[in-house]
Amino acid sequence: MFNIWNFWADKYDKLWVQKDSLKPTREYIIKTLSKYKNMEELKVLDLGCGTGELIFELKKEFNNIKITGIDFSEKMIEISKNKNPSAKHILMDVSELNKLDEKFNIIICTHSLPYYKEPKDVFEQLNKMLQDDGRIFAGFASGDSIYDKFILSFVKLTTGKANYPSDNEFRILVSPFFYVENIEIIRKKFFMPRIAVYTLKKAES
Ligand SMILES: C[S@@+](CC[C@H](N)C(=O)[O-])C[C@H]1O[C@@H](n2cnc3c(N)ncnc32)[C@H](O)[C@@H]1O
């Protein structure tokens, strides 16, 4: 089946959005995770890992880390595997997460959520896969204002079907399973849409 991300894979690390969107998102996550450096083992899942740049940077920074990267694009996963031979990679759609029988301390999902068909089902499943004291970092461009929606309508032309949730839509989406512990807004350039990284904690059951 045609997958637009296979087309972008070998160009992805050089795209202009790396500098003002993807890289600052990675830097924020790496900085935030530094408090876990003393844990004996940190099990991390990177959903929609793409070319594995975050996996590469995390592995460089943390020697206690055990990372699994998931992506449904063969080409993206192939590039990540070459870059990160010691990480575990799984070629799968996030809609199939129920096939994994593992728990993680940290689940990261950067700039891939807008492309999930059923994001609510994904978060329901992530609730089962996250350790009780674990955290999810979900970062994405958000259709929060008319300006954001306008800009993102152009981005959609390059990615195919996408839904960039507003702050309110995202909170409603995750509310049965998680509460929002923190939000970091990344705006390196005034013309960029709102990019938010949400830290999620399991809702009390
Ligand atoms: C914009 S890239 C983000 C890559 C990386 N996480 C980053 O922050 O640079 C989106 C990635 O999500 C993957 N993706 C999108 N929908 C997916 C799905 N339903 N299941 C698995 N991977 C998916 C794409 O193949 C692509 O590699």
The ligand as a Gaussian input file, in Angstrom:
#p B3LYP/6-31G(d) Opt

LIG

0 1
 C        6.431000      13.601000      10.872000
 S        7.136000      12.010000      11.110000
 C        7.763000      12.137000      12.796000
 C        8.988000      11.307000      13.004000
 C        9.667000      11.502000      14.364000
 N        8.840000      11.030000      15.444000
 C       10.055000      12.955000      14.596000
 O        9.630000      13.544000      15.604000
 O       10.789000      13.498000      13.761000
 C        5.724000      10.975000      11.359000
 C        6.106000       9.512000      11.486000
 O        4.987000       8.803000      12.019000
 C        4.829000       7.598000      11.303000
 N        3.408000       7.214000      11.408000
 C        2.337000       7.946000      11.033000
 N        1.207000       7.269000      11.265000
 C        1.564000       6.081000      11.810000
 C        0.846000       4.947000      12.252000
 N       -0.483000       4.913000      12.160000
 N        1.525000       3.906000      12.764000
 C        2.893000       3.936000      12.841000
 N        3.637000       4.974000      12.416000
 C        2.987000       6.044000      11.915000
 C        5.278000       7.937000       9.888000
 O        5.631000       6.808000       9.148000
 C        6.444000       8.864000      10.147000
 O        7.657000       8.172000      10.248000

